[in-house]
Amino acid sequence: MRKTIASLLAGTAILASGQAALADGHLEEITVAYFLEWPLPMYDAWANGEFEEAMGVELNWVSFETGTAMSAAMASGDVQIAVSQGLPPFVVAASAGQDIEVVDVAVTYADNDNCVVRTDLEIDADNASELAGRRVAVPLGTAAHYGFLRQMEHFGVELASLDIVDMAPPEGAAALSQGAVDFACGYGGGLARMLEYGNVLLTGEEKTELGILVFDVISAPAEFVAENPDLVASFLSVSTAANARWNAEGSDEMLANIAQQAGMDLDAARSAISTMAFPDAETVLSDTWMGGGMATFMGGVANVFVEAGSIDSALDSYEDRVNTGPLETAAN
């Protein structure tokens, strides 16, 4: 992991020097990075041509495999806006000195990243102190690792008392099913399999209230945002309106468009989007999120990577990596 991240940091540092400034009124097309099989309400607006109508430019949507690849593409100037970039790769790039900013929250999925305790142990939030001395599978250096640390801190479980094993979520799920570990932490399909053999200590809502956030961001090169604030605000006004439509009605017609753009069938899209939440602009701009909590959270994620030996150091502060201006304009 350290070698992979180090290579990424070197690449983004070199590419960052070649970023080109783009100004309002001088663009005919911008490129937006996104993920396939990750259904978002804004894909309905994409299907309906709402972004082009609001922004006055053509949008070239390009799918990526990872958030780290999105960082590299933004550094090279090939991508102007990245949709639903995972926070860990954003933090890694920002920690390396890449000048990128969060301009909105794309999606939260606190119920799709958690720790699961084996059912037969009969341990829940009320007696979580009994986890002391247990064996746990954790994918080190990830957001799940950070969530694990915060949950253990919340429940007063000393890390030194635990036997922590570095396992990817699918491996952790297998170990949990075999009784090789007492609890395991993970996300996605691995978490879904873990839940067949155990229970969570905190719900997604409870974790969010504690400041344990699980979310993807809409990010962009700082230079692009500075030169094109109205264009970015227009993009966000369309995406937030699509979120509002989904939150209010979530119609089958919307889902059909979302599924098509995400490259999914209807059942798969319906299942995936059911684990997601799309907060409104007022919520995103609150102290919990872009008003302060997000920058603090970034520091915590970065420190997890530093402690894991994956990156050399964290920034002193991530406050200037969060730009509320375009979203405030969109909201108003």
N, C-alpha and C positions, 0 to 999 in steps of 0.2 A: 504494500500500500504506500509506504513512504517513497519508494522509487517512482511509482506511478504519479503520485501527487507532485513530487519534485520535478518530474518531466513536464507536467502540466504548467507548473509555476514558471519554469524557464521559457516555455513556449508562449505563454500569455504575456510575459514581460517583454519579449522580443516583438510580438505582434502588436502590442499596445502602442509602440512608437510609430506605427504606420497608420493609425486611425485617421480618417479624413473628416473634416468638419462639414456638416450639411446644414443649410439654413432654410428657414421657412420660405416658401415661395419658389424654391429652386429645385424641388424634387418632383419627379414624375412617378417614381416607384420606391417603395421601401420593402425590405425583407423582414418577415416575422418568423421567428423560430418557434416550433411547437412540438408536442409529442403525439404520436399516433397512440391509439388505444387508451387515451386519457380524456374522457368526455367532459367538456366544459360548456356552459351556456353560451359563451361568446361565439362558439362554433355555429350557432343558429344565426347570429348576426353576420358571420362570415358567409354562410350559405346564401343569405338574403342580399348580400352586397351593401350592407349598412356601413361598413367601415369606409369603403371607397366614397360613398355618398357624403359622409360626414367629414372626411379628411381631404378629399379632393386629390388623392394620389392613388395609384394602383398598389395593392398589397400582394407581395409574392410570399406565400406561406411555404416554408420549407421544414420538413420533419427532421428531428434529431434523435439520436439514440440516448444521449446523456446530457445532463446539465453542464458537465465539464466541456463537452464539445460546443455547447452554446456559448460558454465563456470565451473559448478560443475564437469562435466565429465573430463575436462582438469585438474582440480585440483586433481582429484583422480588418474590421470595417465591413465584413460581408453580411452581418445581421445588425439591424437597427433596434429591434425590440424582441425580447425573448419572453415567451408566454409560458408560465408555469415552470420556471426554472427552480429546481430544488434549492433550499437554503444552503445546505452544506457546500455544494460546488460554488455557489455565489460567494460564500464566506472564504473559501480557499482562494479564489481568484482575487477577491478584495484584499485579503491578507498578503498576497504576493505583490500588491501595488497596482493591480489593474483598476482603472478609474471607471467603475461601473456603479450604478445606483438602483435601488429598489424604488419603483414608482407606484406599486400597488400590490395587494395580496391577490393572487389568482384563485386560490382554493385552500381551504383548511380541511384536514382529514385526521383529526386527533383520534378518532376511533379506528384508524387504519395503521396505527403505530403504537405498540403497547407492550407491557410485560404480562405474562400469563403464568399463574401458579398451578401446579398439578392438583387436580380435583381431590385426590385421596388425602392430601395434606390438610384439607379443610382450613386453609388460611385465606382470610380476606382483609379488608381495610381495618377491621376492628382488632385483629390480632396479628397484624403484619410484622410486629416485632419478632415473631417466631421464625422469621426468615433468617435471622442471624445464625451463622454456621452452615447455611445451605449452599448448594452448588447451583450456579446460574450460567446460562448461555447468553452471551451478549455480543452482537456484531460491533467490535471496537472501532472507534473513530467515526461513527455514524450518528445521525440524529437520534436513533433508538438508544445508543449508548448514553447520549446526553439525557434523554428522558429517564433512563434507568437511574442515573446518578441523582437526578432531581427527586425521583420517587423515593429512593432510599434515604435521601436527606430528609424528605417530608415525614417519613415513617420512623426516623431515628435509627435506622439499621446501619451499623458501622461497616464500611466497605472492607476493612481489614478482617472482618469476621467471615466474609464470603469467599467461596472458591469460584472465581470468575473465569469462565472459559470463553475464548474468542471463537464464536461460531456464526456463520451466516444464518439468516432466518430459516431457510429450509433445513439446514443441519440442526439448528436449535429445536425445530419442531420435531424432527426425528428423535433427537435425544430425549425430549420431553415425553414423547409417546412410549419410549422404551424404559422410562424411569431413570435414565442416566443422569438427568439433572432435575432439580426440584422446581425451578422455574426458568423461563426463557423470555427474551425480549426480541422483538422484530417488527416487521411490517409486511404489507401486501399479502401474497399467497402464503408465505411462511407463517404470518400471524394467523391467517384463516385456519391453517392446519393446527397451530398451537391451541386454538380455541376449542378444538375437538377433544382436548385432553385436560383443559383447565379453565380457570377464570381470571379475569383482570382484577387488579386491586383498585384502580380508579377508572371511571368512565372518561371518554374524551372531553366531555363538558367539565368534569371535575379537574382534569389536568389543565385545561385552558384557564380555569379560574385561579389555578396556582401559578400560572405563567409558564406552564410547560406547553409550548406551542408546536404544532406540527402543521406546516404549511409550505406552499410554493409561492413564488413571487413573480410579478411582472418586472423585468429588469431591462436596463438599457445603458449604453455607454453614456457617461456623464456629459461628454462633449456634445453628443447628439441631442440630449435633453436640453442642454443650455442653449443650443442653437435653434431648437425646434420645440419650444415649450407648448405652443398652441396645438401643434400637430400631435404631440404626445397626449395632451389633455383631451383632444378629440377622440383619440383611440380609446382612452379610458372612459370617456362619457358613453361610448357605444358598448364597451364591455360591461360597465356597471349597469347600464339599462338592460342588457341581456340577462345579467344575474338577477335583477329585480323581477323580470318577466318569469324567469324560472322559479324563483322563490314564491311568487304569487300564484302561479298556475301550473307550471311544469307539464305542459300539454304534450300529448303524443306527437303532435306535429313538430314541436320543438325538438323532442327527443329523436325523431326521425332525422332531422337535419344534423343534430349533434352527432348521432351515430355515424351518419354518412361521412362527415368531415373527419371524424376520428378513426375511420376505417374499421368500424365495429358493426356487429349485428345488434338488433334492438335489445335482445335479452341481455347481452353482455354489457351494453351501454347502460341499461337500466340498473343492473346489479352494481356496476362500478360507481355510478353517480349517486347511488343511494348511500354511500359511505362518505360523501363529500358535503361540504358546506361552503356557501358563497356569501361572505359578510358584505354588508352594504358599506358605502363610502364613509358614513358617519362612524361606523364601528372601526373600520380600518384606520381612520385618522385619530382614534381615541388613544389615550395614554397606554392602554394595553398593547396596542399595535404600533403604528408608525409614529405615534406621539411620544414614544420613548421606550416602551417595552421591547419592541423589535430590535433596536440597537443593542440593548442589554442582552437580549437573547442571542444575538449574533456573537457577542463577546463570549458568552458561555459555550456556544458551539465551537468557536475558535479555540478556546482553552482545552476543550476535549481533544481536539486534533493535536494541539501542542503536547498535552500529557501523553497522548498515544504515540508521539514521535512522528506524526504524519506531516506536520509542518513545523518550521523552525520557531515561529513566533506569531503572536496575534497583534492586531493593531491596538493602540492605546484606547481608541474609541471607534465605534462604527456609526456614530451619529451622522457623519457627513456622507455615509453610504446610503442614507434614507432620505429621499427627496419627496416631500409632501406637496410641493407646489403644483404639479400637473393634476393630481387627484383633487386638490382643493378647488382648482379652476373647474374641473369637470363636475364636481359636486355642486358648484354654485351656478 
